[in-house]
């Protein structure tokens, strides 16, 4: 069982930056690939970014490529999402998710993730 906690989130002006973190309560954090998804009101939960167990492979949605950076610290059981040049359309609830490293399905597919955090609100004002 993996428990994911996402403190942070908040309100920021367009063009600003925000860093999300997600702490995992699990003994073998390095056995899991991690992802970030987001859900705006009335919309589906969409892929944002993912990182392999080692951090050697990174994946991004086209809408956030260049602006967002995913990273992880396996010694601290934590994954991060650095968000720069934020836009009002980035406003959403952001969720971190975990999947065992052995799974071979697409990193972009939310159904491939087994564990989810409670979500944190990010609001970008224009």
C-alpha positions as CSV (number, residue, x, y, z in Angstrom):
1,X,0.0,0.0,0.0
2,X,1.2,3.5,-0.9
3,X,0.0,6.6,0.7
4,X,0.6,9.9,-1.1
5,X,0.3,13.3,0.5
6,X,0.5,16.6,-1.5
7,X,0.9,19.7,0.6
8,X,1.2,23.0,-1.2
9,X,-0.7,24.3,-4.1
10,X,-2.1,27.7,-3.9
11,X,-2.9,30.9,-5.8
12,X,-0.4,32.5,-8.2
13,X,-0.6,35.2,-10.9
14,X,-0.2,34.4,-14.5
15,X,3.5,34.1,-15.4
16,X,4.4,33.1,-11.9
17,X,5.9,29.8,-10.6
18,X,4.8,27.2,-8.1
19,X,6.4,24.0,-6.9
20,X,4.3,21.0,-5.9
21,X,5.6,18.1,-3.8
22,X,4.2,14.7,-3.1
23,X,5.5,12.6,-0.2
24,X,5.0,8.8,-0.4
25,X,4.6,6.6,2.7
26,X,6.2,3.4,1.4
27,X,9.4,1.5,2.1
28,X,10.4,1.0,-1.5
29,X,9.7,4.3,-3.2
30,X,12.3,3.6,-5.8
31,X,10.1,0.7,-6.9
32,X,7.5,3.0,-8.2
33,X,7.2,5.3,-11.2
34,X,5.4,8.5,-10.4
35,X,3.0,10.8,-12.3
36,X,1.2,14.1,-12.0
37,X,-2.3,14.6,-13.3
38,X,-4.8,17.5,-13.2
39,X,-8.5,18.0,-13.3
40,X,-10.3,21.2,-14.0
41,X,-14.0,21.7,-13.1
42,X,-16.2,19.7,-15.5
43,X,-13.3,18.1,-17.3
44,X,-11.5,14.7,-17.1
45,X,-8.4,14.1,-15.2
46,X,-5.5,14.7,-17.6
47,X,-1.9,13.6,-17.7
48,X,0.7,16.3,-16.9
49,X,4.0,14.6,-16.3
50,X,5.6,11.3,-15.2
51,X,9.0,10.1,-14.1
52,X,10.4,6.6,-14.1
53,X,11.6,4.9,-10.9
54,X,15.2,6.0,-11.4
55,X,14.4,9.4,-12.8
56,X,16.1,8.5,-16.0
57,X,12.9,8.8,-18.1
58,X,10.6,11.8,-18.1
59,X,7.3,12.3,-19.9
60,X,5.3,15.5,-20.4
61,X,2.0,16.6,-21.9
62,X,2.5,18.9,-24.8
63,X,0.6,21.6,-23.0
64,X,3.2,21.8,-20.2
65,X,6.4,20.8,-22.0
66,X,9.2,23.3,-21.4
67,X,7.2,25.1,-18.6
68,X,7.0,22.2,-16.1
69,X,9.7,20.0,-14.7
70,X,9.1,16.7,-12.9
71,X,11.8,15.4,-10.6
72,X,12.2,13.0,-7.6
73,X,14.3,12.4,-4.6
74,X,14.3,8.7,-3.8
75,X,16.1,9.3,-0.5
76,X,13.2,11.5,0.7
77,X,10.4,9.5,-0.9
78,X,9.2,12.6,-2.7
79,X,8.3,13.7,-6.2
80,X,8.2,17.3,-7.3
81,X,6.5,19.3,-10.0
82,X,8.1,22.7,-10.8
83,X,5.7,24.8,-12.7
84,X,6.9,28.0,-14.4
85,X,5.2,30.5,-16.7
86,X,1.9,29.5,-15.3
87,X,-1.3,30.3,-17.3
88,X,-4.9,30.6,-16.2
89,X,-5.6,27.4,-18.1
90,X,-3.3,25.6,-15.7
91,X,-5.9,26.1,-13.0
92,X,-7.0,22.7,-11.7
93,X,-6.7,20.2,-8.9
94,X,-3.4,18.5,-9.2
95,X,-2.9,14.8,-8.2
96,X,0.2,12.8,-7.8
97,X,0.0,9.1,-8.6
98,X,2.2,6.0,-8.2
99,X,2.5,2.8,-10.3
100,X,4.8,-0.2,-9.8
101,X,7.9,0.1,-11.9
102,X,7.4,-3.3,-13.5
103,X,4.1,-2.2,-15.2
104,X,4.6,-1.7,-18.9
105,X,1.5,0.3,-19.8
106,X,1.6,3.9,-21.0
107,X,2.8,6.5,-18.5
108,X,0.2,8.8,-20.1
109,X,-2.8,6.6,-19.1
110,X,-4.3,7.4,-15.7
111,X,-5.7,3.9,-15.5
112,X,-2.1,2.5,-15.2
113,X,-1.6,4.2,-11.8
114,X,-2.6,2.3,-8.7
115,X,-2.3,4.9,-6.0
116,X,-3.5,8.5,-5.8
117,X,-3.0,11.5,-3.6
118,X,-5.9,13.6,-2.3
119,X,-5.2,16.4,-4.8
120,X,-4.1,20.0,-4.3
121,X,-5.7,23.1,-5.8
122,X,-3.7,25.3,-8.1
123,X,-5.3,28.6,-9.2
124,X,-3.7,30.9,-11.7
125,X,-5.2,34.4,-11.9
126,X,-5.0,36.5,-15.0
